[in-house]
Amino acid sequence: MMKIEKADRIKNLPPYLFAEIDRMTEEVKKKGKEIIDLGVGDPDLPTPQYIIDRLKDSCQDSVNHHYPSYSGMDDFRISVTRWYQKRFGVKLDYKTEVVSLIGSKEGIAHIPLAFVNPGDQVLIPSPAYPVYNSAALFAGGIPYVMPLLKKNNFLPDLAKIPPQVARAAKLIFLNYPNNPTAAVADKKFFSEVIRFAKKYQIIVCHDAAYTELFFDDYRPISFLEVEGAKEVGIEFHSLSKSFNMTGWRIGFAVGNSEVIEGLGKIKTNIDSGVFQAVQLAGVEALEGDDTWLKEMRKIYQDRRDVLCRGLRKIGFKVEDPKATFYVWIPVPPGRNSIEFASFLLNEAGVVTTPGVGLGEYGEGYIRMALTVSREVMNKAVERIREVL
Ligand SMILES: Cc1ncc(COP(=O)(O)O)c(C=O)c1O
């Protein structure tokens, strides 16, 4: 028998906690308990019909059956620039400052390959979307953890990064509105990031996947709105959460042309772009009448209110998120995130994400996603109340 030995880069990945949660969920299901899943960050609402229709029509056209261009169709990239102008007042050159992605995850996973040499530091937040860490490791980079702490409004304290680390750093990942903490960033913070990046020559990769999910009168900003941002970095964006298109696999990166070019170079050697019919559906999403988005935000906001109010009533110290569809909840004193998430799953049949699964500084919290109906959300709160 041949021994199949995995490469170190796979062996060195942290254990995938979510597989364990899936296993436990299956066990609870087998016992006959109905599960309420607040664990996944996948919208329950469907993709709007006009976007689906554009895909259908585009599929019929054989022009779209070929290999797409590596960097994205002109039509798609132009739509991206129009959308950035309309939404953020940011001007972009579609030829050099935009690249299509097979979902923003793909770009995030590939960017270190273009800029990080083995041994370079990569600054990653904790807790965070886990792909920043694995992407850094795959490129041979050394992740340096920036804690996101409540006392700093879940923004990294750049002054705490030792100068020798900053000098050895090639890239910094940031994400606002933030998954999992739901924190938001303002121009002042982004300006600090730009100063820091210039000082130490660090490429900024801002993940803006959640800018369109906002509540009340808050409006998330783009990193690129801030003076000097384009000199130091790029922004990843996604149609997944903005337009309920997670399964479609389309996103994009925008910003500094040299950084976009580097990412493009990696992609040319790995993938062959996004199916053109999907890109044209993306054009429809970015340019079509999006008044329905207001309705969608109202639905999430209503669920947020049900969940946060409900949790506060039963003693949780939880704040209303201003954006994203996540709620970041401190676990009751004396408990830890894995133990408390297991307790909620086993006793209440409610799936949540233990904070520590998203990084060591996520300990002490669980994450709940607003991706079930108001009725189900109410039921989840009721069940938690019963078991506490
Ligand atoms: C912070 C963050 N960035 C990026 C992504 C990836 O989104 P997609 O690849 O669907 O564009 C996600 C998905 O959950 C996310 O939470």
The ligand as a Gaussian input file, in Angstrom:
#p B3LYP/6-31G(d) Opt

LIG

0 1
 C      -15.618000      38.407000       5.604000
 C      -15.893000      37.571000       4.402000
 N      -15.168000      37.779000       3.306000
 C      -15.358000      37.060000       2.204000
 C      -16.317000      36.062000       2.149000
 C      -16.429000      35.249000       0.893000
 O      -17.536000      35.554000       0.131000
 P      -17.639000      35.135000      -1.380000
 O      -16.498000      34.243000      -1.721000
 O      -18.939000      34.409000      -1.471000
 O      -17.597000      36.397000      -2.169000
 C      -17.109000      35.809000       3.267000
 C      -18.104000      34.743000       3.243000
 O      -18.695000      34.363000       4.202000
 C      -16.886000      36.586000       4.429000
 O      -17.589000      36.398000       5.544000

